[in-house]
């Protein structure tokens, strides 16, 4: 991990989940997302302390554990540190078992309930301008990956995008990243180039993107969505259950599945099914106790 200056007082720490840093003065700072493990949080903290930074605030772009699980470490290491998140994300941060419950449609299997602890949120962040530490930050709604995901634009015209868009490396590695609401994801992707900022930070792999380069990455993400939409429509020329679709898509795209990854792909496939049904391209039937989907 290392601290990288983006512009002005805005930095980021290269990590498995990139963490944004805004420096208010020579010492006090804000952290945008906090990584997944205690070890990663400790490494980020080491960088903060090496630079004599004092953590005062945390903003979480969304509730997934690789973005907020480090909160507990930092709240213990920096008593009085305040956490900000959107209102729609707060229930999932304070009751993390909800994500596993969504995956499993019931009390989740043990290995899907990955965060028995709560991640308290001190303040809501609604869309618009907010004063934090005496500076103005713009909060931008970026739904799709989660319902309440937000982006943050610092006073230095740097925008932190969370997982509203994925790097080429992530898409090549995972083929079909997690999407909860496909219609919202597509709208958000089209909206990203309209954000008034000069530099953009995505959470995984690629790091900082200049505004002039963002449309190309948007088109890459949209093309990947279109690819899987076509695959699903082709597969649904005959009736298939959701589980059969997950099997065919994972095999056709060499996606290796463990328990968690199975439910990630199943959720994303479900998002495609909802979207295609809303477009009037597919329908569903129940036959002998099974729910089938097919192309119209």
C-alpha positions in Angstrom: 0.0 0.0 0.0 1.1 3.6 -0.7 -0.3 7.1 -0.4 -0.7 8.7 -3.8 -1.6 12.4 -4.4 -4.4 13.0 -6.9 -4.9 16.8 -6.7 -4.6 19.5 -4.0 -5.5 18.0 -0.7 -7.0 14.8 -2.1 -5.1 11.5 -2.0 -5.8 7.8 -2.2 -4.2 4.8 -0.7 -3.6 2.0 -3.2 -5.2 -1.1 -1.6 -7.4 -4.1 -2.5 -10.2 -1.6 -2.1 -8.7 1.9 -2.8 -9.2 4.2 0.1 -9.7 8.0 -0.5 -8.0 10.5 1.8 -8.8 14.2 2.1 -6.5 16.4 4.2 -8.3 19.3 5.9 -5.2 21.0 7.3 -1.7 19.7 8.0 -3.1 16.9 10.2 -6.9 16.2 10.3 -8.2 14.0 7.5 -11.2 12.2 6.1 -11.1 8.6 4.8 -13.4 7.4 2.0 -14.0 3.6 2.5 -11.9 1.5 4.8 -11.1 -1.9 3.2 -12.1 -5.4 4.3 -9.8 -6.9 6.9 -8.2 -5.7 10.1 -4.8 -6.3 8.5 -5.7 -4.0 5.6 -7.1 -1.3 8.0 -3.9 -1.6 10.0 -1.8 -1.0 6.9 -3.9 2.0 6.0 -3.5 3.4 9.5 0.2 2.9 9.4 0.3 5.1 6.3 -1.8 7.7 8.0 0.4 7.8 11.1 3.6 7.9 9.0 2.3 11.1 7.4 1.1 12.4 10.8 -2.5 12.4 9.7 -5.3 12.3 12.3 -8.5 10.6 11.2 -11.6 12.6 12.0 -14.2 11.4 9.5 -15.1 8.3 7.4 -17.4 8.3 4.4 -18.6 4.9 3.1 -19.7 4.8 -0.5 -21.8 1.7 0.2 -22.2 -1.1 2.7 -20.3 -4.0 1.1 -17.7 -5.3 3.6 -14.6 -4.5 1.5 -15.7 -0.9 1.8 -16.8 -0.6 5.4 -15.5 -3.5 7.6 -12.4 -1.5 8.5 -14.6 1.1 10.2 -14.5 -0.8 13.5 -10.7 -0.7 13.5 -10.6 3.0 12.8 -13.3 3.9 15.3 -11.4 2.1 18.0 -8.0 3.6 16.9 -9.4 7.2 16.6 -12.1 7.7 19.3 -14.6 10.4 18.2 -14.2 9.6 14.5 -17.6 10.1 12.8 -19.0 7.9 10.1 -21.1 9.1 7.2 -23.2 7.0 4.8 -26.4 7.3 2.8 -29.7 6.6 4.5 -30.4 3.6 2.2 -27.1 2.0 3.1 -27.3 2.6 6.9 -29.6 -0.4 7.7 -27.2 -2.8 5.9 -24.2 -1.3 7.8 -25.9 -1.5 11.2 -27.4 -4.9 10.4 -24.9 -6.6 8.1 -26.7 -10.0 8.2 -29.2 -8.4 5.8 -26.9 -8.9 2.9 -26.6 -12.6 3.6 -30.4 -12.8 4.1 -30.9 -11.2 0.7 -28.5 -13.8 -0.8 -30.2 -16.7 0.8 -33.8 -15.4 1.0 -33.9 -16.4 4.7 -31.6 -16.5 7.7 -28.4 -17.1 5.8 -26.1 -20.1 5.9 -23.2 -19.6 8.3 -20.6 -18.8 5.6 -22.9 -16.2 4.0 -23.3 -14.3 7.3 -19.8 -12.8 7.2 -20.2 -9.8 9.5 -21.9 -10.6 12.8 -20.9 -7.1 14.1 -22.6 -3.8 13.5 -21.0 -0.8 11.7 -22.6 2.2 13.3 -23.4 5.3 11.2 -23.4 8.7 12.8 -24.8 10.9 10.0 -26.8 10.5 6.8 -25.5 11.9 3.6 -28.3 12.9 1.2 -27.5 14.0 -2.4 -26.2 17.6 -2.6 -23.5 19.7 -0.9 -22.4 19.0 2.6 -20.0 20.8 5.0 -17.6 18.4 6.7 -14.7 19.7 8.6 -15.3 23.1 7.3 -15.0 22.0 3.6 -17.8 21.4 1.0 -18.2 18.0 -0.4 -20.8 17.0 -3.1 -22.7 13.7 -2.6 -23.9 12.1 -5.7 -26.3 9.1 -5.9 -24.9 6.2 -7.8 -27.4 3.3 -7.4 -27.2 0.0 -9.1 -24.4 -2.0 -7.4 -26.4 -1.3 -4.2 -29.6 0.8 -3.8 -27.9 3.6 -1.8 -24.4 3.8 -3.2 -23.0 7.3 -3.3 -20.1 9.1 -4.9 -18.1 11.9 -3.3 -16.6 14.9 -5.0 -13.9 16.7 -3.0 -13.1 20.4 -3.2 -10.2 19.4 -5.4 -12.7 18.2 -8.1 -11.8 14.5 -7.4 -14.8 12.1 -7.5 -14.7 8.8 -5.7 -17.0 6.4 -7.6 -17.2 3.4 -5.3 -18.3 0.3 -7.3 -20.5 2.2 -9.7 -18.1 1.3 -12.5 -15.5 -1.5 -12.8 -12.0 -1.5 -14.2 -11.1 -3.5 -17.2 -9.0 -5.8 -15.0 -11.9 -6.6 -12.7 -14.2 -7.4 -15.6 -11.6 -9.6 -17.3 -11.0 -11.4 -14.0 -14.6 -11.8 -12.8 -16.6 -11.5 -16.0 -19.8 -10.6 -14.3 -19.3 -8.3 -11.3 -22.1 -7.9 -8.7 -25.1 -5.8 -9.8 -28.2 -5.5 -7.7 -30.4 -3.3 -9.9 -29.5 -3.5 -13.5 -31.7 -0.7 -14.7 -30.2 1.7 -12.1 -26.7 0.5 -12.9 -27.2 1.3 -16.6 -28.6 4.8 -15.8 -25.7 5.4 -13.4 -23.1 4.4 -16.0 -24.7 6.8 -18.5 -24.7 9.6 -15.9 -21.0 9.2 -14.8 -19.5 11.4 -17.6 -21.8 14.2 -16.6 -20.2 14.5 -13.2 -18.4 17.8 -12.8 -14.9 16.6 -11.8 -11.5 16.4 -13.3 -10.3 13.1 -11.7 -12.2 9.9 -10.8 -11.2 7.1 -8.5 -12.7 3.6 -8.8 -12.4 1.2 -6.0 -10.5 -1.7 -7.5 -7.4 -2.1 -9.7 -7.3 0.8 -12.1 -7.2 3.7 -9.7 -7.4 7.3 -11.0 -9.0 8.0 -14.3 -8.9 11.4 -16.0 -12.3 12.8 -17.0 -11.4 12.5 -20.7 -10.9 8.7 -20.3 -14.0 8.0 -18.3 -16.4 7.6 -21.3 -14.3 4.8 -22.7 -14.5 2.9 -19.5 -18.2 3.5 -19.3 -18.7 2.1 -22.7 -16.6 -1.0 -21.8 -18.9 -1.6 -18.8 -22.0 -1.1 -20.9 -20.7 -3.5 -23.6 -20.1 -6.2 -20.9 -23.7 -5.8 -19.7 -24.9 -6.0 -23.2 -22.9 -9.2 -23.8 -24.5 -11.0 -20.8 -27.9 -9.7 -21.8 -27.5 -11.3 -25.2 -26.3 -14.5 -23.6 -29.2 -14.7 -21.3 -31.7 -14.1 -24.1 -30.1 -16.8 -26.2 -30.2 -19.2 -23.3 -33.9 -18.4 -22.7 -35.0 -19.5 -26.2 -35.9 -22.5 -24.1 -37.4 -22.3 -20.6 -34.8 -22.4 -17.8 -34.8 -21.9 -14.1 -32.6 -19.3 -12.5 -30.4 -22.0 -11.1 -30.0 -23.4 -14.7 -29.1 -20.0 -15.9 -26.4 -19.6 -13.2 -24.9 -22.9 -14.2 -24.9 -22.1 -18.0 -23.4 -18.6 -17.5 -20.7 -19.8 -15.1 -19.7 -22.6 -17.4 -19.8 -20.6 -20.6 -17.7 -17.9 -19.1 -15.3 -20.0 -17.0 -16.5 -18.5 -13.7 -15.4 -20.6 -10.7 -17.9 -20.6 -7.9 -17.7 -21.0 -4.2 -20.6 -20.5 -1.9 -20.4 -16.7 -1.8 -19.5 -16.3 -5.5 -22.5 -18.6 -6.4 -24.8 -16.2 -4.6 -23.1 -13.1 -6.1 -23.7 -14.5 -9.6 -27.2 -15.6 -8.7 -28.1 -12.1 -7.5 -26.7 -10.5 -10.7 -28.5 -13.0 -12.9 -31.7 -12.1 -11.0 -31.0 -8.4 -11.7 -30.9 -9.3 -15.4 -34.1 -11.3 -15.2 -35.9 -8.4 -13.6 -34.6 -5.9 -16.1 -35.4 -8.1 -19.2 -38.9 -8.8 -17.8 -39.5 -5.1 -17.3 -38.5 -4.6 -21.0 -41.0 -7.2 -22.0 -38.3 -9.4 -23.5 -38.9 -12.4 -21.2 -41.7 -13.9 -19.2 -42.0 -16.6 -16.5 -44.1 -19.6 -15.7 -44.4 -22.0 -12.7 -44.5 -25.7 -13.7 -44.3 -28.6 -11.3 -43.0 -26.5 -8.5 -40.3 -24.8 -10.5 -40.1 -21.2 -11.7 -39.0 -21.0 -15.4 -38.0 -18.0 -17.5 -38.2 -17.9 -21.3 -37.8 -15.4 -24.1 -40.9 -13.9 -25.6 
